[in-house]
């Protein structure tokens, strides 16, 4: 059973605002790549210089920390939720943004060989063996 990730800004936006609030963020007047941005506390270095906003390739939201000594320079929303969102938020995120690839109409693997072909063969009687040998010998002599 597998899952397929759905990347949709409309699904991600409520989680973006929630994680920004969780990181003690406040909304800025300026935009970050065309969407609302937040100034938040960086979860790694705990400094209040990190920014959350829309990514450049316009498919998700990111957190960027400009502090040189910080080990986390940038992180996308999925990783933020996974690492800092908590178990309940991650479960909601997974339920909203992941769909199952499981199909109800699958059938289990079936044997390709019919049952009669798999049955053990009957042992030939002595008379049948002798008749077979004589038939083979007759064919050889005619050739």
GIURZI-V15156 format. One record per residue. N is the residue number from 0. RES is the residue in three letters. SS is DSSP state (h for helix, s for strand, l for the rest). Layout:
n->{N;N}
res->{RES;RES}
ss->{SS;SS}
This chain:
n->{0;1;2;3;4;5;6;7;8;9;10;11;12;13;14;15;16;17;18;19;20;21;22;23;24;25;26;27;28;29;30;31;32;33;34;35;36;37;38;39;40;41;42;43;44;45;46;47;48;49;50;51;52;53;54;55;56;57;58;59;60;61;62;63;64;65;66;67;68;69;70;71;72;73;74;75;76;77;78;79;80;81;82;83;84;85;86;87;88;89;90;91;92;93;94;95;96;97;98;99;100;101;102;103;104;105;106;107;108;109;110;111;112;113;114;115;116;117;118;119;120;121;122;123;124;125;126;127;128;129;130;131;132;133;134;135;136;137;138;139;140;141;142}
res->{UNK;UNK;UNK;UNK;UNK;UNK;UNK;UNK;UNK;UNK;UNK;UNK;UNK;UNK;UNK;UNK;UNK;UNK;UNK;UNK;UNK;UNK;UNK;UNK;UNK;UNK;UNK;UNK;UNK;UNK;UNK;UNK;UNK;UNK;UNK;UNK;UNK;UNK;UNK;UNK;UNK;UNK;UNK;UNK;UNK;UNK;UNK;UNK;UNK;UNK;UNK;UNK;UNK;UNK;UNK;UNK;UNK;UNK;UNK;UNK;UNK;UNK;UNK;UNK;UNK;UNK;UNK;UNK;UNK;UNK;UNK;UNK;UNK;UNK;UNK;UNK;UNK;UNK;UNK;UNK;UNK;UNK;UNK;UNK;UNK;UNK;UNK;UNK;UNK;UNK;UNK;UNK;UNK;UNK;UNK;UNK;UNK;UNK;UNK;UNK;UNK;UNK;UNK;UNK;UNK;UNK;UNK;UNK;UNK;UNK;UNK;UNK;UNK;UNK;UNK;UNK;UNK;UNK;UNK;UNK;UNK;UNK;UNK;UNK;UNK;UNK;UNK;UNK;UNK;UNK;UNK;UNK;UNK;UNK;UNK;UNK;UNK;UNK;UNK;UNK;UNK;UNK;UNK}
ss->{l;l;s;s;s;l;l;l;h;h;h;h;h;h;h;h;h;h;h;h;h;h;l;l;l;s;s;s;s;s;s;s;l;l;s;s;s;s;s;s;l;l;l;l;l;l;l;l;l;s;s;s;s;s;l;l;l;l;l;l;s;s;s;s;l;l;l;l;l;l;l;l;l;s;s;s;h;h;h;h;h;h;h;h;l;l;h;h;h;h;h;h;h;h;h;h;h;s;s;s;l;l;l;l;l;l;l;l;l;l;l;l;l;l;h;h;h;h;l;l;l;l;l;l;l;h;h;h;h;h;h;h;h;h;h;h;h;h;h;h;h;h;l}
